[in-house]
Amino acid sequence: MSKSPRKLTSAAVAALFARGQFVKGRSLSARYLANGLALSRCAPIVGKKLGNAVRRNRIKRRLRAAWREIAADIPAGFDFAVLARVEAQTMPFPQLVAAMKEVLKRV
């Protein structure tokens, strides 16, 4: 059974941090790198300073949902690592979607 091309492997995330470009926003930051595919992929990254595992997983779920909302507007052929900041914890979902769109449109 083959792996889904929509998921980023740990090697792809490591490449993002090693060779990727960086875009900074107020509540989210992102690293991006061309992937040579016909689709873009996203990996939510949430550090331990944002809370315990329950809080971090909730933020990751919200980031994945925001990605699904804006995926059609993002240029194809890139891998993204979206890094949550403290402000992302308490943002209402529409503002989180707008923040992600703002950061990823700078690519």
DALINSUL-V66580 format. One record per helix or strand of 2 or more residues. SS is the DSSP state (~ for helix, > for strand). FROM is the first residue (numbers start at 1). LEN is the number of residues. Records with the same first field share a line. If there is no record, write none. Layout:
SS: FROM-LEN + FROM-LEN
//
This chain:
~: 10-10 + 48-3 + 53-21 + 86-4 + 93-12
>: 21-4 + 28-7 + 41-5 + 78-7
//
